[in-house]
Amino acid sequence: MRIGDLAERTGASVRSLRYYEKQGMLSSERSASGQRHYGEDAVSRVVLIRQFFAAGMNSRTIAELLPHIKSNGERCPPQVLRQLVSELDRIDAQADELARVRQTLNDMVEATKEAMRAT
């Protein structure tokens, strides 16, 4: 599929796809005219890259992890495991902080609703 098709199917911009390729996170074949062509597996790859970015990972970390992500259950090297655990710990801390902020906002909304009902 061409780059525009991949962008449409994944919600990523064409510019982002070019960036992913430049960073070594995504690969394509080139046609005789120089157009990028991606295999069907590129869709799930881009979705995963976007999930990692959304979780706060940087491109260097993502590029280091992607070669070790396998769907067949193979084990990762110890240094990759440490990196994965570190990312999980960071995401857990971030989720805890978001939960605290959510509770604060919820308390403010409920207090405001109570005050409006009282008037």
N, C-alpha and C positions, 0 to 999 in steps of 0.2 A: 504494500500500500504506500501511497505517497505521503509526504509530510503533512499536507493539509488534511488528508483523511485521518491520519493518526491524531492530529490535533483535535479534530472534531470528535473522534471516538473517545478521547481521554479527557477532554476539557482543558488540556494544556495548550498554551500558545505555541505557534510555530517558533517564535524566538526562544521559548523555554526548551523546546525539543532540540534546537540547534545547540543551546548551552549544555544540555545533558550530554549530547554527543561530544562536544568539545572537552567536557570534563571526564569522558571515558565511562559514563554511566549508561550509555545507549549506543548502539551501532547500527549502521545502515549499509546497504549496498548502493553503489552508484551506477546509474544507467549510462549508456554511451553519451548521452547529452548532459551528464553530470547531475541529474536529478536523484535525490535520495529516495530509496525504496526500503521499506521496513517489513519484516516478517510479522505474522500474526501474534507471535509472542511479545512483540514490542508493546502491545496494548497493556498487558498485565505488568510489564516492566515499568512503564510510565506511571501507571496507577500506583505501584509500590513506591516509586521515587517521590511522587507527589504526597503520599501518605507520610513518608519519612520527613520530607520538608515541613509538612503540617505539624509534625510532632516536634519540630524544632531542631532537627539534625541539620548540620551544614553539609555542603556538597562534598567536601573532602571525606568526611565520615561515611557518607552514603556511598561514594565511589569505592571506599575501602571495604565496605560490607557486602556490596552487591555480588561480587564474584563468589562469595561463600554462601549465598542464599540459594538453597536447593529445595526442590519440592520432594525429593526422594528420601529425606530424613538423614542424609549424611551428616556426620559430625563436623563441627567447625574447629579450626586450629585453636589452641588455648588463648592466643592473643586476641583472636576475634571474639571468643567467648567472653573474655574480660571486657571488651569494648561493648558487646551486646548487653552485658549485665550493667555496665555503667550507664548506658542509654536508658535501660529500664528504670534504674534508680532515679535518674534525672526526670524521666517522664512521670514516675510515681510522685516525686516531690512537687512537680508542676501541677499534677492532678489534685494533690492535697491542697495546694494553695488556691487553685481555682474553686475547690469545694468550699473553702473558708470565705472567699470573696462572694461566692454565690449565696451562702448563708447570710452574710452581711446585707447583701442587696435584698434578699427575700425578707429579712427582718425589717428593713426600711420600707418596703412595699406594704407589708402587713401593718406596720405602725401608721403609715399614711392612710391606709384604708380605714383603720379603726378611728383615726382622728376625723376623717370625712364622715363616717357614720354617726359620730357623736355630735356633729354640728347640724 
